Amino acid sequence: MSRFESMTNVDGAITRTADARVPVLDRGFLYGDSIYEVFRTYGGIPLFYDEHWQRFQNSAALIRMNIGMSQDELTEAIRATIAATGAPQVGTDVYVRYVVTRGEGPVDLFPSPELQTRYVIIVRPVPVWNPVFYSRGVTAAIAATRRNPSSALDPNIKGGNYLNNVLGVMDARALGTDDCVMLNDAGLVTEASNSNVFFVIDNELVTPAQTAGNLRGLTKAALHEACRAHGLATLECDVPAAELPRATECFLTSATREVMPVVSLRLLDGDLVRFPEGGGALTRRAAGYYKEYVAEYLRTHERLALF
């Protein structure tokens, strides 16, 4: 009987993920000198596939890296990796993470122009989140660790150096919560550990502005479009931490989480802001609109199917 097994492709060598190897002198390992994207499939169709590629190209430009392969070449490598997992036979959807590192070279911060980039494609099952995260919601805490300032490391570089976010989520877990919400040095909300965050404040659906220092989330952008198509206004603006006690709803968005409600947010002073279990009225509307948006996207992008 066919079964699914996670597989990884390193420069064309496809192996079981547990057996995949990258040299220790690879700059992605030594310095986090790499970029990546993650997408999931629905019925074999990759969600926001072209948009992910465009953001990948932008990350490469921001760190002055030559990707070293075209989108068509990447697509064929992804198809081959997915085929090796058994997903097409099993009929299961997949999570795909593709990475390009600046390559292998001397232990030197300066990247030699002669370096050859390396690609890594990881194919795994789509993450299955705890159902309680939707029926009740996740708990979150404002992290003591502040988000890197954009002037130091542009958050729109979707790169391999995630230590800032790692420390943030460690702060949250130490407080007994599921995830963190990170502030910048000015005390403005930026994002969660690996997702964008929305609030309902004064009956308005708001999310932090790009100027606060957060990744241009593709799910967030899709949610804006989905809500506005149904007459539900969304606003990108500064969200000071001081305003969070007035928030009445909160949710996270990402490629794998979709729209995930937050049931409570612990503030830096220890106070707890509580939100409706399973999401309030606007959270539920936004989640429904997003599902409709995804269904329409899949209907009109069948040509992109990877298996």
C-alpha positions, 0 to 999 in steps of 0.5 A, a space after each residue: 500500500 502506498 504511504 507518504 514519507 517526507 522527502 528533501 531535495 538538496 541540489 537535485 539529490 532527493 532523499 528521506 528528510 531524515 537522511 538529507 545533508 547540507 555541508 557544515 561550511 554552508 553559509 546558511 548553516 554558519 550565518 543564516 545566510 539564506 532565504 526561504 518560502 513556505 506554501 501548502 497545497 489544497 488538492 495538489 494546487 499550491 496556494 499563492 504560488 506566484 506570489 511566493 516566488 515574487 516575495 522570494 525574488 524580493 528577499 534575494 534582491 534585499 540580501 544581494 543574492 543571485 537565486 541561481 535558478 528560474 521559477 520553472 526550474 524550481 517548479 520541476 524540482 518541487 514536482 520531483 520531490 513531491 512525487 518521491 514522497 508518495 503524496 500523489 498516490 496517497 492523495 494527501 496535501 503537502 507543506 513545501 519549504 524551499 530554501 536557497 543558501 548563498 553556498 559553501 565557502 571559507 569561514 568568512 563573513 564576506 560572501 565571495 562573488 564566486 560562491 555557488 548557491 545551494 537549494 533545499 526543498 523540504 516536503 512534509 505533510 501539511 501541519 495539523 494544528 490542535 483543534 482547540 486552537 480553532 474551537 477555543 483559540 491560542 493564548 499569546 503574550 507580549 514578548 520581552 524581546 523586541 523585534 529587530 528594527 527594520 533599519 538593522 534587518 529588513 523584516 521583508 527578508 524572509 531569511 534563515 536567521 530567525 533567532 529574534 523570533 525564536 527568543 520571542 516565542 521562548 519568552 511566551 512559552 516561559 509565561 505558559 502561552 502558545 505564541 508571542 506578539 512582538 513589539 518594536 523599540 517604539 512600543 508598536 505591535 509588529 507581528 507574532 512569532 511566525 504569523 501576522 496578527 489582527 485586532 478588533 479595536 473600536 469595532 475596526 479590524 486593524 493590523 500593524 502597518 508595514 512601517 512598524 516592522 513586519 513581513 508582508 504576509 501573503 495570507 494577510 494580503 489575501 484576507 484584506 482582499 477577501 474582507 473588502 470584497 464583502 464590505 468589511 473594512 480592514 485597516 493597516 495602522 500603528 497599533 501601540 501596546 498601550 491600546 491593546 487593553 481596548 482590543 475586543 478580538 484578536 487572530 493570527 494569519 499564516 499559510 498553514 494557520 489560515 485564520 486562527 483566533 487568539 483567546 487571550 493576550 498577556 501584556 508586559 505588566 502581567 494583565 490579561 486581555 481576554 477575547 471570545 472563545 473561538 473568535 468574535 463576530 468579526 474574526 468568524 466573518 474574516 475566517 469565512 471570507 478567507 475560506 471563500 477567497 481560497 476556494 475561488 483561488 483554487 478554482 481559477 489556478 488549477 493549472 498550477 497543480 503540482 500533482 
